[in-house]
Amino acid sequence: MNTSNYPDDTRRTITGLSNPTVKALRALRDTRLRKREKRFMAEGLRLLTDARTTGLLPRTLVMAETRAPHPLLTALEADVVANGGEILEVSEAVLAKITGKDNPQAVAGVFDEFDTSLARVDRASAPIWLVAQALRDPGNLGTMLRTGDAVGAGGLILIDDCADPFSVEAVRASMGAVFTQKVARARWDEFISWLRAGPRQLVAASLRDAVPYRGAPYQSPCFLMVGNESRGLPEEYELACDLRVTMPMRGRADSLNAAVAGAVLAYEVLAALEI
Amino acid sequence: MNTSNYPDDTRRTITGLSNPTVKALRALRDTRLRKREKRFMAEGLRLLTDARTTGLLPRTLVMAETRAPHPLLTALEADVVANGGEILEVSEAVLAKITGKDNPQAVAGVFDEFDTSLARVDRASAPIWLVAQALRDPGNLGTMLRTGDAVGAGGLILIDDCADPFSVEAVRASMGAVFTQKVARARWDEFISWLRAGPRQLVAASLRDAVPYRGAPYQSPCFLMVGNESRGLPEEYELACDLRVTMPMRGRADSLNAAVAGAVLAYEVLAALEI
């Protein structure tokens, strides 16, 4: 599989399930193949319109032949063509195969993966940044992106071995925030060096020498870090924080879902900074 | 399939993948069959120990032959036997088939489903209750149970057609909270009649004639309601609320993940009530 699977024709109709282009698009649902292609898929007119509004257009726009006409879809189609992209009209069966859903949305787009180097993060551009360490669930990653968008965060920095932020599941859970939030990936050492080279407050929920999360002295730019779903943050990472906060745990459990913990903290920081 | 698939023998060893008991246990991962059996499965020593601590024991305890000895497992096993339950020792392959995981935890338990009638909810027993309307994602349901446990909520009330709270995914995401939180199911009319027959404050996030969620006049018992992942709450349900609150949305999106929204509100109420 290579870029020759996406020929230059502007518009094609495909109904065969074994068509090489269909197979190439279907392969984007496999993390390993997707990473090799450096492309990802987003489904639904709403997500694609979110992307378009932020100036991002799919390289390939896949539309069901049976789609209902919609002015936003017409506008999207025109922009994709004007941008040199490709339009594929496919049967419902083909779209179902590509998206892996029985009742797929009528449209999907294939985007070039974004550059996720830490160097592209401008910390001064937002008061809040989310940081995830070894988060394994793509749904959690997508939910954190969505929360980041809601609190006006700049983006999500992925530390160590995280799930794929461009997987279908993460893109879906992000509800379009993958297009508005910056996504960066780094090893811990790289991240901490970068972080300490500028203004920052690294914050994590912790039981170690921590202050209550409400009323804690949050400062901008605030980097809110959550750890792996099973193991939490490594001790070294907790100790590297500028501020450790505790959240009430009134039940039997001693932790929250990672995306939930990040969201409760993020809304607290948003209120504290009176942004 | 009926209860004869779970014979009275106290202890059996099963290594055959096509054994009827294995098939019956495997069927608990299918929602329709699970509902007919009125049983559910929980995996892992931690969850099972949480259940045991709250006085709940599995009717059937399934253990991998290759499990490592553990004092909590020994205690659990003894309690299950003393309670008239059944112990199944199975090969790793059988456990993998039952749990649907390649690397299953070494132990799983089958519980009788709990009574989920609204009549069993004692609203005076907790200051916060979570309410989910037509929530379709079992992971979201489980996460809400987990959050409910953390904030000291009494339980989760499911309105209209929600995902199965006893599905493997929901139980897993609840991290044991399915055993500590009350779960009730009701139609909207039934719920609202019950609710209005006693002290309550029904709260939802809304854009309709709403006040900021921070500093809102929350009162105990506070029922925090979140709506369907795609459609949100029906207008009628929003209008039935005693309090409508808005949360800041600083990005392009106009909503949060349902479980996240519930958690941010729940922590706000916890702080406001100074519980």
HADDOCK unambig.tbl for C-alpha pairs under 7 A between the chains (distance, minus, plus):
assign (segid A and resid 143 and name CA) (segid B and resid 257 and name CA) 6.55 0.50 0.50
assign (segid A and resid 146 and name CA) (segid B and resid 256 and name CA) 6.78 0.50 0.50
assign (segid A and resid 147 and name CA) (segid B and resid 256 and name CA) 6.35 0.50 0.50
assign (segid A and resid 149 and name CA) (segid B and resid 250 and name CA) 6.81 0.50 0.50
assign (segid A and resid 149 and name CA) (segid B and resid 251 and name CA) 4.77 0.50 0.50
assign (segid A and resid 149 and name CA) (segid B and resid 252 and name CA) 6.88 0.50 0.50
assign (segid A and resid 150 and name CA) (segid B and resid 249 and name CA) 4.58 0.50 0.50
assign (segid A and resid 150 and name CA) (segid B and resid 250 and name CA) 5.06 0.50 0.50
assign (segid A and resid 150 and name CA) (segid B and resid 251 and name CA) 4.93 0.50 0.50
assign (segid A and resid 150 and name CA) (segid B and resid 253 and name CA) 6.49 0.50 0.50
assign (segid A and resid 151 and name CA) (segid B and resid 248 and name CA) 6.92 0.50 0.50
assign (segid A and resid 151 and name CA) (segid B and resid 249 and name CA) 6.16 0.50 0.50
assign (segid A and resid 151 and name CA) (segid B and resid 250 and name CA) 5.40 0.50 0.50
assign (segid A and resid 151 and name CA) (segid B and resid 251 and name CA) 6.91 0.50 0.50
assign (segid A and resid 152 and name CA) (segid B and resid 250 and name CA) 4.88 0.50 0.50
assign (segid A and resid 152 and name CA) (segid B and resid 251 and name CA) 5.58 0.50 0.50
assign (segid A and resid 248 and name CA) (segid B and resid 151 and name CA) 6.92 0.50 0.50
assign (segid A and resid 249 and name CA) (segid B and resid 150 and name CA) 4.60 0.50 0.50
assign (segid A and resid 249 and name CA) (segid B and resid 151 and name CA) 6.17 0.50 0.50
assign (segid A and resid 250 and name CA) (segid B and resid 149 and name CA) 6.82 0.50 0.50
assign (segid A and resid 250 and name CA) (segid B and resid 150 and name CA) 5.07 0.50 0.50
assign (segid A and resid 250 and name CA) (segid B and resid 151 and name CA) 5.40 0.50 0.50
assign (segid A and resid 250 and name CA) (segid B and resid 152 and name CA) 4.88 0.50 0.50
assign (segid A and resid 251 and name CA) (segid B and resid 149 and name CA) 4.78 0.50 0.50
assign (segid A and resid 251 and name CA) (segid B and resid 150 and name CA) 4.93 0.50 0.50
assign (segid A and resid 251 and name CA) (segid B and resid 151 and name CA) 6.90 0.50 0.50
assign (segid A and resid 251 and name CA) (segid B and resid 152 and name CA) 5.59 0.50 0.50
assign (segid A and resid 252 and name CA) (segid B and resid 149 and name CA) 6.89 0.50 0.50
assign (segid A and resid 253 and name CA) (segid B and resid 149 and name CA) 7.00 0.50 0.50
assign (segid A and resid 253 and name CA) (segid B and resid 150 and name CA) 6.48 0.50 0.50
assign (segid A and resid 256 and name CA) (segid B and resid 146 and name CA) 6.77 0.50 0.50
assign (segid A and resid 256 and name CA) (segid B and resid 147 and name CA) 6.34 0.50 0.50
assign (segid A and resid 257 and name CA) (segid B and resid 143 and name CA) 6.56 0.50 0.50
assign (segid A and resid 260 and name CA) (segid B and resid 260 and name CA) 5.31 0.50 0.50
assign (segid A and resid 260 and name CA) (segid B and resid 263 and name CA) 6.53 0.50 0.50
assign (segid A and resid 263 and name CA) (segid B and resid 260 and name CA) 6.53 0.50 0.50
assign (segid A and resid 263 and name CA) (segid B and resid 264 and name CA) 6.82 0.50 0.50
assign (segid A and resid 264 and name CA) (segid B and resid 263 and name CA) 6.82 0.50 0.50
assign (segid A and resid 264 and name CA) (segid B and resid 264 and name CA) 4.98 0.50 0.50
